[in-house]
Amino acid sequence: MRVLITGGAGFIGSNLADYLLDMGCSVIVYDNFDDYYSGKIRNVRHMLDDDNFRLLRADVLNYSSLLNAMKRVDVVYHLAAQPGVRFSMANPEKTIRVNVLGTLNVLKAALKAGVGRIVDASSSSVYGNPVYLPEDELHPTNPISVYGASKLMAENLCRIFHNEFGLPVVVLRYFTVYGPRQRPDMAICRWVKAILRGDPITIYGDGSQTRDFTYVMDAVEGTVKAGLAGGIEGEVFNIGSGVRVSINDLVKMLIEICGVDDVKIKHEPPKAGDVKDTHASIAKASRLLGYRPKVDIREGLKLFVSWSRENLVR
């Protein structure tokens, strides 16, 4: 199978590329190495000598580059995005441009190239503050951040291209993915780095807010299944752990796992765009994809802390 991963040098994308190469796939990573954060080349450097791997430095805002890259491709995993809820509130134009217009280019190129399936990476941010928990795929979508709105707009484009043009698209709503190669701006990464260095950590809000934390390799397995399962074109799936944990409990676990005493915790007001709670219903993904997350939160945090000691703190 020949696959293309937009944003393939990023956190989830590079882990997905490793997984697909191990499966024997031919993998094209398409990434513009945006300066939102540096160091992504480290995520894919070890793949460069693999005969089944190709790296393209290109932007999803460049339609002709996308079209050329999609020739003879079976599956496109569209993970390229401008991430960050808080970034989106300060930089709405870039967020909309990359996440909406970039997705439009991906869909147009895939339709023109005759790609067999598109798997679009969306986010639990499309739900906004929950009306009920756990959130299933029929939960109202009422995003409270520009990032969430941009992902919902991208989803709507996917739906239109499937319904009106017959493009085989599957949408995945990721719930707070964490693990090795995590973006440096994400909370778990920042907290682990601070704890291991003996620095104070900051929690926005009182810490009672909850999140459904999903280990990256569980997210990757769900993503691969979405590219392979039959009869699911046009569907939307939650990809989460199915368990929610409060921020206070998460930080407590991190401190215990890091084995550091006397960590100073600062609290600041909540940030605009942050939802109160997330909790994924994964019943649909379990039923139609065979998606079953394997790594619980404590085990996943141990794996991430171990990786962080080797890669983040020297």
Secondary structure, 3 states (H helix, E strand, C coil): CEEEEECCCCHHHHHHHHHHHHCCCEEEEEECCCCCCCCCHHHHHHHCCCCCEEEEECCCCCHHHHHHHCCCCCEEEECCCCCCHHHHHHCHHHHHHHHHHHHHHHHHHHHHHCCCEEEEEEEHHHHCCCCCCCECCCCCCCCCCHHHHHHHHHHHHHHHHHHHHCCCEEEEEECCEECCCCCCCCHHHHHHHHHHHCCCEEEECCCCCEECCEEHHHHHHHHHHHHHCCCCCCCEEEECCCCCEEHHHHHHHHHHHHCCCCCCEEEECCCCCCCCECCECCHHHHHHHCCCCCCCHHHHHHHHHHHHHHHCCC
